[in-house]
């Protein structure tokens, strides 16, 4: 009988939920360090991206999105310790705002973690536990560290966050901060210790979330592009967009045979269905893309019938109107 009771207790203990590393609420930088202005540069937030997205800005509540974010941290030449992360969730500042996600590099930790280049940026990184334990001599310290010259790419917990566009480029951006300690004297027992001791021990930035667009009106597609040479110019003319909401056009050009080289040459024609450009030096192709104030439309279809991706130097974010028929 005692064995059965002990067995039942053991199963219950193993099934007990583990508390998440992160906390959400009044956990921005100044909630821990009043009046601090982050001016450090030893560790920086270099990217905030989408890991999973359950609701974008155009679905459900248009003021927010819901999903799992991942944050990328880059360390300078010297190792830093007890790393904390802060992401603003209501559209204000992760430094001085009122609602943040606060996270850290939680156990398990290792003195010899396995590094890789998970994001392809040419720097070695850690993207999952075990995180680095650069303070093995402090048994009470359970906060992960970041080695000099390496990155950390951490997937945060799923949460709802504001859809804001502070730079007006049509893509959602978000305020994020990172904190650290310079030495190994202090002990960080859990997330409560992963906070800045001064403004030189944290840095903040506002970054676009790639691929997450603000609510906007999709743009269509054009057809019938005609080119003609006239003296030292090439004249382009095309038919209007299939979308009634489009009131302008962008022009792109690239090296013939290398579609990835396309770059914007004109972000607006003022609504005109023609443009005149100086003759290029080499073999060049042109694309005319319809647009409105918020979005640009189709670059045309590739040989497999799929939409061509937008240019890296796109004038505005792309979102193609699905009701526009493909040629």
N, C-alpha and C positions, 0 to 999 in steps of 0.2 A: 504493500500500500504506500509506503514511504517512497519507494522507487517511482511509482506512478505520479505521485505529487511532485517529486523533484523533476521528473521528465516534463511534466506539464509546465512547471515554472521555467525550465530551460527553454522550451519552445516559445513561450511568451516573451522571454527576455530577448531571444534572437529575433523575434518578429517586431520588436518595439521600433517605432519610426525614429530615424536619425534626424536631428535638427539640421535644417539647411544652413549653409555657411552664410548666406546673405541675409540682409535685413532691409526692410522698405519702410519709409516714413521720414521723420525728421532726422535724417542721417546724412546730411550734406557736410561739406568740409567745416563750415563755421558752427555747426551743431557740436562739433568736438573741440574746435580751436577757435574761439570767439574772436572776430575781427581780423583773422588771418587773410592775407592776400597772397595767393600762391605765385611765387616767382622763381621756383627751382627749375632746373633743366636736366638733372641727373637721370631721371626716368620720365618718359613722355608717353601720352596716349597718342598713338599714330593711326588708329583706325577703330571705328565702331561699325559693325556689319550685322547682317541678318543671318542667324543660324537656322531658325524656322519662323514662319509667319502664318499665324492662324487668322488674322484679320488685318487687312491693309487700311489705308486712310480713307479709301472710297467706299468701304464696306462698313455696315453697322454704324457705329458712332463716328462721324466724319472728323471729329476733333482728335481722335486717338487711334492708335493701332495696337495690336496685341501680338506678341511673339517672343522669341528668344534671341537676345542680342549676344554678340561676341565682341570682346574688346581686345585690342592689340596694344601691348606696352613694349617700349624699346628702352633698354638700359644703355647708358654711356659706357665709358671705358672701365669704370670701377663698379664692383658689386654693391648692391643696395639691399636693405633688409626690411622685413615686416611690411610687405607691400599691401596697400589698400587701394580699392577702386571705388569711384563714386560716379553715378550716372543720374542726371536729372530726369525725372519722369513726367513733370508737368509743364515742360517747355521753358523753365527758367534756368538758373545757374546751378551747376553742381557744387560750386564754391559757396555761394551765398543764398541759394534757393531754399525752398521749404519742403520739397519732397524728392528724395533720392533713393536709389538702390545702392547700398553699400555692401561690398564684397571683399574677399581677401583670398590668399592662397592657402587653403585649408589642408589639414592632414588628409591622406598620408604624405609625408615628406621623405626625401632621400638625399643623401650626400652625393649620390651618383645617378641622377635621373637620366633618362634617355632623350637626347635632343634630336630634332629633325628640322626641316624647313617646311612646315605644314602649309604656309601661305605663299610659298614661292617667291619671297622677297629677297632671297639671297643671304638671309641671316638665320642662324640656328635659333630654334625656339622650343619652348615647352608648351604643349596645347592640352595637356591633361595631367592628372595626378599620376605618380607622385611629383609634387613640385620640389624645387631645390631647398634643401636644408643646409644653409651655409653657416649655421650656428649649432653644430652637433654637441658642443660642450655645454649648452644651456638646455637641459632636459625639460625645463618648464616652458620653453618657447615653442609654440605650435603654429607659428605663422611662417609661411613660405617666403623665400627670398628670390632675388633675380641676379644672375651672374652678369658681370661686365661684358658688354658686347653682344648680349643675347636679347631675345624677345620672349614675351609671354603672350599666348593667345588663349584667352579664357572664355568659355561659353557660360553666360550668366543664366540665372533662373528666368523662367517665362514670366512676363509681366506686361501690363498695359502702360503705354507711354504716349506723350502728346505728339501730334503731328504739327510741327512748326517749321517754318522756312525763314530763318532770320536773314539769309543773304539773297533771297528772292530768286533763286535759280530753279525753283520747281521741285527740288528734292528735299525730303525731310532731313533736318539736321538736329543734333543733340549735343548738350554740354556734358563733358566728362572730365574727371580729374583722377590723378594717381598720387598716392602718398607713400613715403618710405622713411626709414631711418638710415643714417650714414654709418653708424658704428654698431658694435655687437654688445654694448653694455646693457641696454634696456631689454627687458623680457616681455614678449608679446604672447600671452597665454591663449588668446582667441581673437575673434573679430574686433572686440572692444579695443585692442591694442594696435590695430592696423589703421592708424590715424596719424596726421602730421603733428609734429611738435612745434613747427614754426613754418613761416611762409617759404623758407628755403628748402623745405622738405616735402613740397607738393608742387604739381604743375597742372594746369587746366587748359582746355581747348574746346572749341566748337567744331564738330566735324559732320559732313554729309554722311547719311546712311545710304550707301550705293544701292540703287535699284528701288528704293522706297520713295514713291512719288506723292506729292501733295494732291488732293482731289483736283481734278481738272477736266477739261473737255478734250477727248481724243481728237486727233487730226486724221485726215484721209490720205488719199493718194492721187497722183496726177498721171496723165498719159500723153502720148503724142508729142514727145520732145523732138524738136527739129533744130539742127545746127547748120549755120551757114557762115562762110568766111566773107568778111568785107574789109578789104585793106589790111590793116594791122589788128583787126578785131575778129572775134568769133561771136556771132549773134545766136542767142538761144530763144526759142519760143515754145510754149507748151499749152496744153488745155488746162482748164480750171480744175480745182479739187472736187472730188466726189462728195466732200463734206461741206455743208452750207455754213458751218461755223468757222471754216478756215478763211482768213482774210489776208494772208501774206504767204511768201515763199522764201525758202533758203536754198542756196546753191552750194554744191560740194564738188570738188575735183580731186582726181588722183591719177597716179601713173597707170597707163593702160596695161592690163594684165596683172595688176596688183591692187585688188580692191581695198585691202587694209590700209592703203596709203591715203585714203580720202581725207580731205580737210575742208573746212568751211572757207569759201571765198566770198560769200555774200550772205549775211543773215537776214536780210530783208530786201525785197524789191518794191516795197511800198504798195504791195497788192498787184503790181503789174504782172502780166503773163509773158513777159519777155525781158531779156537783159543782154547787155553787150559787155564783153570782157576782152582784155588784151590777149592776143594769141600766146599760147604757152610755148615754152622752149622745147619741150619734148612731146611724145605721144601721151595724150591726156584723155580721160573720160570725164563726163559731167553727170551729175545727178541733180534733179530738182525735187525738193521735198516740201510739201505743203505744211503750213503751220498756222497756229493762232497764238494768242499771247502767252499761253502756258505750255503747249505741246507742239511737237512736230510729228509728222506722219510717216508714211512708208518711204523707204529707200528703194522699193521694188523687191522683186522676188529673185532668189538665186536659182540655179539650175535644177534644184530639187523641189522648187515650189515653196521654199521657206522664206520668211521675211529676212532681208539683209539686216545685220545689226547696225545701230547708229554709229556715227563717227565719234572718235574719242573727243574731238573738239566740237561736239554738237552744240548748236545755237541754243536750243532749249531741250528738255528731256523728251524722249520719244514715247508716244502712246498711240497706237494705230487704231482707228475706228473700225471695229469688226464688221459693221454693216456695209462698209465700202467694198464693192466687188473687186476681186483681184483680176488683172488683165488676162 
